[in-house]
Amino acid sequence: MTDTGGPRAMRPYVLVRYNDVVRQRHPRADEDVHFAESVVEAVLEDLTAPGDRVLDPFAGFGTTLRVAEQMGRHAVGVEMLPARCDIIRSSTQQPVVQGDARELATLVEGPFDLVLSSPPYMTEYDHPEDPLAAYGSDGPGYATYLTQLTDVMEQAVSLLRPQGYLVLNVANIASPGHFTPLAWDVARSVTRVARLVQDVMVCWDHPLGDLAGDYLLVFRAP
């Protein structure tokens, strides 16, 4: 990372256009919303320089890796599902490792200038599937999900350069009959292992069903 003489900061908000996200979505994606390219572009532009190394521990369909390649950054992704790894490899030259992000420190080698990801979401109630197991099995519940996600982020922080950043895109969830303050709970939990320095609003131009406030949570090593 280029030394600028002090810490960097992100812009106060990022605008996301729903139609752009629909157009960018991979044909095999089954989600209505995914990690928007405009969000990745803003984070990379504000917090990295060309040539920097970027890690996405929940690579999904490879948005971080593709945008990083376009912007001259060197990215590495970790993705649990082999089919999604194949999709990523068909769309970018950036490497992706098939594996469980809960074993992150054994899967990739640092140091990285930035860890950037949109981790899998979970609601507090009526959500038995385990997000960190690709929703493929029942999980131990919301509190354990937060603990395990924080453990992943602790490993991510250990892979950062001293001046590096950890940025998570997380939204609160307004499901029928209940509000899950997921972004706030993740922020509170991850402050066990990293220092929260900024929250950035992700502003959509279209209502998003059960997604409420959408944020970029910007952390640095403690």
C-alpha positions in Angstrom: 0.0 0.0 0.0 1.3 3.4 -0.9 2.2 5.5 2.2 0.1 8.6 2.2 1.4 9.9 5.5 -1.7 9.0 7.5 -4.8 6.8 7.5 -7.1 6.8 4.5 -10.8 7.3 4.8 -13.7 6.2 2.6 -16.3 8.5 1.1 -19.4 9.0 3.3 -21.8 7.0 1.1 -21.8 4.8 -2.0 -24.7 4.8 -4.5 -25.9 1.5 -5.9 -28.3 1.3 -8.8 -30.5 -1.8 -8.6 -30.7 -2.2 -12.4 -26.9 -2.3 -12.6 -26.8 -5.0 -10.0 -29.5 -7.1 -11.9 -27.4 -6.7 -15.1 -24.2 -7.7 -13.3 -25.7 -10.8 -11.6 -24.5 -14.1 -12.9 -27.2 -16.2 -14.7 -26.6 -19.0 -12.2 -27.0 -16.7 -9.1 -30.2 -17.4 -7.2 -30.1 -14.3 -5.0 -32.0 -11.1 -5.9 -29.1 -9.0 -4.5 -25.4 -9.6 -4.5 -22.2 -7.7 -3.9 -22.5 -4.6 -6.2 -19.5 -3.8 -8.4 -19.9 -0.1 -7.6 -19.4 -0.9 -3.9 -16.2 -2.8 -4.6 -15.0 0.0 -7.0 -15.5 2.6 -4.3 -13.6 0.6 -1.6 -10.7 -0.2 -3.9 -10.5 3.4 -5.1 -10.6 4.9 -1.6 -8.5 2.4 0.4 -6.0 0.9 -2.0 -3.5 1.7 -4.8 -2.7 -0.2 -8.0 -0.6 -3.2 -7.3 -2.1 -3.7 -3.8 -3.2 -7.2 -2.6 -6.8 -7.8 -1.8 -8.5 -10.8 -0.1 -12.2 -11.8 -0.2 -12.8 -14.7 2.2 -16.4 -15.1 1.0 -15.8 -14.8 -2.8 -19.3 -15.8 -3.9 -19.5 -15.2 -7.7 -16.2 -13.3 -7.8 -17.2 -9.7 -7.8 -14.3 -8.5 -5.7 -11.8 -10.5 -7.8 -13.2 -9.2 -11.2 -13.3 -5.6 -10.2 -9.8 -5.8 -8.6 -8.4 -7.2 -11.8 -10.0 -4.4 -13.8 -8.5 -1.8 -11.4 -5.0 -3.2 -11.4 -5.1 -4.8 -7.9 -4.1 -8.4 -7.1 -6.9 -10.3 -5.5 -7.3 -13.7 -3.9 -10.7 -15.3 -3.1 -11.8 -18.1 -0.9 -15.1 -19.8 -1.8 -16.7 -22.9 -0.2 -18.8 -24.1 -3.2 -16.8 -25.7 -6.1 -19.4 -24.7 -8.7 -18.9 -21.0 -7.7 -15.1 -21.5 -7.9 -15.6 -22.7 -11.4 -17.6 -19.6 -12.3 -15.0 -17.3 -10.8 -12.2 -19.0 -12.7 -14.2 -18.6 -16.0 -14.5 -14.8 -15.5 -11.1 -13.7 -14.1 -7.4 -14.6 -13.9 -7.3 -13.8 -10.2 -6.9 -16.9 -8.1 -9.7 -18.5 -6.0 -9.1 -21.2 -3.4 -11.9 -23.7 -2.7 -12.3 -24.1 1.0 -14.0 -23.1 4.3 -13.4 -19.5 5.3 -13.4 -20.6 8.9 -9.9 -22.1 8.1 -8.8 -18.9 6.3 -5.3 -18.7 7.8 -4.5 -22.1 6.4 -5.8 -21.5 2.9 -4.0 -18.2 1.9 -0.8 -16.4 2.6 -0.6 -12.8 3.4 0.2 -10.0 3.7 -2.8 -8.2 2.2 -3.4 -4.5 2.0 -7.2 -5.0 2.2 -9.7 -7.7 3.2 -13.0 -6.9 1.5 -16.1 -9.1 1.6 -19.9 -9.3 1.9 -20.3 -12.3 4.3 -23.3 -14.5 4.2 -26.2 -13.1 6.1 -28.3 -14.7 8.9 -31.5 -13.5 10.7 -31.8 -13.8 14.4 -35.0 -15.9 14.3 -36.5 -18.6 12.1 -33.2 -19.2 10.2 -31.9 -22.7 10.9 -29.5 -22.9 8.0 -25.9 -22.2 8.6 -24.6 -19.3 6.5 -21.0 -20.2 7.0 -21.6 -23.7 5.6 -23.2 -22.2 2.4 -26.7 -22.7 3.9 -26.3 -26.4 3.2 -26.9 -27.7 6.8 -28.5 -26.6 10.0 -26.4 -24.3 12.1 -25.9 -23.7 15.8 -27.8 -20.4 15.9 -27.3 -16.6 15.5 -25.0 -16.1 18.4 -22.6 -18.8 17.3 -22.8 -17.5 13.7 -21.6 -14.1 15.0 -18.8 -15.7 17.0 -17.6 -17.9 14.1 -17.8 -14.9 11.6 -15.7 -12.9 14.1 -13.2 -15.8 14.3 -12.9 -15.6 10.5 -12.2 -11.9 10.7 -9.6 -12.4 13.4 -7.8 -14.6 10.9 -8.3 -12.0 8.2 -6.8 -9.3 10.4 -3.7 -11.5 11.0 -3.2 -11.6 7.3 -3.2 -7.8 6.9 -0.2 -5.5 6.5 0.2 -3.1 9.5 -1.6 -0.3 7.6 -4.2 -2.5 6.1 -8.0 -2.4 6.2 -10.9 -4.8 6.8 -14.1 -3.8 5.1 -17.4 -5.7 5.4 -20.6 -5.0 3.5 -23.4 -5.9 5.9 -27.1 -4.9 6.0 -29.8 -5.0 8.7 -32.7 -7.3 7.9 -36.4 -6.4 8.3 -38.0 -9.8 8.0 -41.8 -10.2 8.6 -42.5 -9.8 12.3 -38.9 -9.2 13.3 -35.9 -6.8 12.8 -32.4 -8.2 12.9 -29.8 -5.6 13.5 -27.2 -7.7 11.6 -24.9 -4.9 10.6 -24.8 -3.5 14.1 -24.3 -6.9 15.7 -21.5 -7.8 13.3 -19.9 -4.4 14.0 -20.1 -5.0 17.7 -18.8 -8.5 17.5 -15.9 -7.8 15.1 -14.6 -5.0 17.4 -13.3 -7.9 19.6 -10.6 -8.4 17.0 -10.3 -5.1 15.0 -10.9 -1.4 15.5 -14.0 0.1 13.8 -13.0 3.4 12.3 -15.9 4.2 9.9 -19.3 3.2 8.7 -20.3 4.1 5.2 -23.9 4.1 4.0 -24.7 2.0 0.9 -27.6 3.9 -0.7 -29.8 1.9 -3.1 -32.1 3.6 -5.6 -34.7 0.8 -5.3 -36.4 -0.8 -2.3 -34.7 -4.2 -1.4 -37.5 -6.2 0.3 -36.2 -7.4 3.6 -32.9 -5.5 3.6 -33.0 -2.4 5.7 -29.9 -0.1 6.4 -26.9 -1.3 4.3 -23.4 -0.5 5.4 -19.7 -0.8 4.8 -18.0 -1.4 8.1 -14.4 -0.2 7.9 -12.0 -1.7 10.4 -8.3 -1.6 11.1 -6.0 -3.8 13.2 -6.3 -3.0 16.9 
